[in-house]
Amino acid sequence: MKIVALAVVAAAAASLACNTTAPPSGVASDRSPARTASVSVRDLPVERASNVFFARVSLNGKGPFWFTVDTGATLTVIDTATATSLRVPVEDEGKHRNVGVASGLTEMRVARGVTITAGDAPPFSPDRLFVVPVRANAGALGHHIDGVLGTDFLRRFVVEFDYPAGRVRLHAPSRFAYRGEGAVVPISVEGNVLLARAGVALADNRTLTAQMLIDTGSSARLSFNSPFVRRHKLSRFPTLGLTASVGINGVTAAPVIGLRSLSFGQAVVDRPEVALSQSSSGLNASDDFDGIISAELLSRFRLFVDYPAGRLILER
């Protein structure tokens, strides 16, 4: 499931562009540094399905509702039916392209007056909350879904995805000190898009560098976007078959090839398979980044996303 391209819509509709040091506008006013740092670490109440974590949240004191914990989503969103059940004001934003992995149009709405509470994390009350029909992905993910906790929510913390323990933790940035031996990789979060540079070793021993979207909310296979595929003529390699990706606006299919390795600093994944996007529009046709690494591969690590320090830590 992918809604990264909401950044395009949001930039015009909500002016939510931001950098790696300043939190986005529209975030709850009670997320001040003092309150956020008052507790050093918080465990989110989560369940895990298809390697994706689902957080149990309340909306305006009602619930429970289930939101994916999604570093690949630029913005937090709420499902259409969920917004209706809350009876909050909703405005029609029309239909937009490039909201998900497929090329189809997605109906967009905006809700106001929604406060999201996840565990004992500080409440999150954006001025405008995009309403997107994410519940349609429940079958593919194997879990009920009412919305998405995106980067605008997550970047207030150092977020730990402990896949082996089935746990997600929110660390106060001012109290977080990593002392492990994991691979440390720089990240950028411009426009709430979480990117990290990866080394790619092809089957013919040629090496490339790719700017990859880090996407804990996707259960799909590792993939390269179509401009990257064309630029490096990756379709010349023998295919291992086809794979399909399900998004909020449709399904896309892509051929799969094998790599020698994919590496983030000292963290190396040997012989992964990667989908080669053939899309002409949608997220997988973007030239703003080169591909997506999803929970399928990220689940092999204990992952720390240190938004304030601009780093990713991958620990085996």
N, C-alpha and C positions, 0 to 999 in steps of 0.2 A: 504494500500500500504506500502511495507516495503523494505528497502534497507540497513538495519543495517549491514547485512553480507558483505556489501561492505568494511567494515573495514578489513576483511580478505584479500580481493583483494588489497586494498590500501596499507596495510602494506608491501606487497611484491613489489607492482608496483610503489608506490609513497612515501613510508616512511613517512606516515602522523600520526604515533602514537604520542600521546601527553598526558600531565597530566592536572590536574585541575588548574594549575597556569600559564602554558605557552601556548600561542596560537599555533595552528598547523602551520607547515611550509607551504609555498606556498600561504599564504594569502596576499592580496594586501598590498604593502609596505606603502600606504598612510593611513593605519589603525592605525597610531601611537596613543599612549594614549592621547597626547595633542589634536589631531584632534577629536578623538572619544569623548572626554570629553567636547569639546567646546560647545556642546548643551546638556542640561541635559536630555531631552526626545524627542523622535521622534515618530510620528504616522506613521505606515506603511499603505500604501493604500491597503486595503484588501476587499475581499468579503468572505462570509462564505457559505459553502454548506456541508451537511452531518456532521456538527459539525467540519469541517476542514476549516482552514483559507487559502485563496489563496491570495498571494501578487502580486500586479501589478508591474512588473519590466521592465527595459530596458536592452538589451544586445548589447554591443558595440554601444550604442546610438540609437538602433532600438527597436521598440515595439509598443504597449505594449505586454508583455508576462505574463503568469500566473504561479507562482511557489507556491507550498504548503509550509507552514511554519511548519517544521517537526522536532521536537526534537528527534524523533526516528530514523532519518537518520544520519548516521555518517558523510556523505559527501554531499555537494551540487552537484547535477547532472542536466544534461540538456537532454531533449528528443532527440531521434535520428533525427526526422523530423525537429525539431527546429535547431539543429546543422547544418543540411544540408542547411537550408534556410539562415543561417548566412554566409555560405561559408568559414568557418574557417578550418584550418588543423585538420584532424581527423585520428587517428591511430587505427588499429584493434588490440584488446586485446584478441580475441578469445572468446570462450564460457566458462562460469564458473558456478559451482554449489554454493548453499548456498548464493545466492544473494537476494532471497525473501522468502516468506512464503512457497512456494511449493518446490518440490524436483527437478524440471526440470532445464535444462540448460538455462542460460541467455546470450545473445550475448553482449559483452562488447566492448566499444570503448573509446578513450580518445581524447578530444579536447583541443586545445591550443589557446591562444590569445583571451579569452573571458572575458570581464569585465561586472559584474552584478551590476546594480544600482537599489536599492529599495527605493523609496521615496527620502528623503534627507539624508539617511544613507551613510556613507563613501563607495565609490565603492569597490567592492570585485573582485580581479583578481587572482584566483589561478593559479599556474603554469600549472596544469593539471586538467581538468574537465571531470569527467566520463560521458559518453554518454550512457543512458539507455532508453529503450522504455517505458517511464512512461505514455505516452499519452493513452495507452490502458486502463488505469484505469479511464478515464474520465466518462464513463458510470456508473461505480459503485459509483463514488464520486459525480456525478451530476454537474460537472463543468469542463470546458476545463482546461488542464494542459500541461505546456511546460517544467516543471522541478521542482526541489525540493530545497528549502533553508534548508540545513542541519546544523548539529551542528558546523561544521567548520566556517560557516557564523555567526550563532547565538551566539556562546560563547564569542564573543567580547562585549556582552551587558548583562544587566539584561532584560530579555524578559517577558513582561506582556501580558498574554492572558486574556483579559476581555470579557469572553463569554457573559455575560448579555448585555454588551454594543456593542458587535460585533466589538471589536477593538483589535489591537495588537500594543503594544508600545515598543520601544527600549530605555531603560534607560542607561545613561552613568554610569558605575559602580562607578566612583569616586564621583558622586553626588547623588547616590541612597541611601535613608535612609527609611526603612520600619517602619511605626509607627502604623500599624493596629494590629488586634487581630487574624490574621490567624495562622494556624498550620504551624510551621517551621520544616522542615524535612531535614536532611543531604542528600547530593547526592554525587555520584562519577561520573566523566566524563572521566575515563581512556579510551584511544583509541577512544574518541568522543562518547562513549556509555553512555547515561544518565540513571543512575540507582538510585533507592531509595528503602529503606527497608519498607515493609508493613506488618502489622499484619493481619492474616487470621483466622477468626472464622468459623469453619466448622459446618455443620448441626447437628453433634453429640456433639457439644460443645468443641471439641478438637481445640486447637489453634496452628497455625504454623506461621513461619516467612518466607517471600518470598522477594527475590531481584527482583524488578520489573523495566522493561524498561518503561520510561515515553515517550509516543508516541502521540504527538499532530497531527501527519500526518495520523493517522489511524482512520477510521470510524467503524472499526470492534468492536466486543464485547470484554470485558475483557477476558483474556485467560491465562492459565498456560501451560508451555512447557511440552513436553512429558516426559523428565527425572524427572521433579518434580511430574508429575501425577503418574508415576510408583513408585517413591520413597515413596510417601505417600499413595499409594493405593486409589487414589481418584475415580477410576472407580467403587468402591463399592457403591457409592451413586446413588440413583435413577436418571435417566436422565429426563430432561424436554423437550427434543427434540434435533434437530441437527441444527448447524449453519455453514455457509460457509464464508470463508475469501478469498477475491480476492487480488492477488498481481501481481507484474510485470511479474512473471514467471508462473502463473497458479492459480488454485483454490484449497483450502483445506477445508474439512468438519470435524466437530468435535462434539461430544456430549456435552450437556450443563447440568450443575447441579446448584443448588442454594447454596449460602453461607449464614451464619448468618450475617456476616459483613466483610468489608475490611477497614482497617484503616491506615492512614499515620499520625503518631503522634496523635493529637487531632481531626483530620479530619476523620470522620467515614461515610462510606456509608453502610446503612442497607440493608440487603437481596439482594445483587447484584447477577446476574447470571454470570457464568463463563464457557467459553469453555475449554474443556480438550483436548489438542492436542494429536493426535495419530501418529504424523509424525515421520518418521525415519530419515529424512534429511530436510534441509532447516532451516529457522530461528526459527520456532516453535519446532524444535528438539534440539535447543542449550542447553547446560548445563552451559553456561557462565552466564546466568540469569534464573530466574524461571518463568517469565511470562511477559505479556504486559498489561499495563493500557492505554487505548486509549482515544480519544476525547469523546467517548460516555459517560464515567464517568467523565473525566476531565472537561467537559463542565458544570458540576454542580457547579464549583468553579470559582472564579477569581484566576488565576494561575500566580505566578511569578517564573521564572526560573533564579535564581541568580547564573550564572555560576562562576564568579570570587570568590564569597564567599562560593561556594559549598553548596548551600541550595535551597530547594524548599519551596515556601510559598503557601498554599491553603487557600483561604478566601471565606467564604460564604456570 
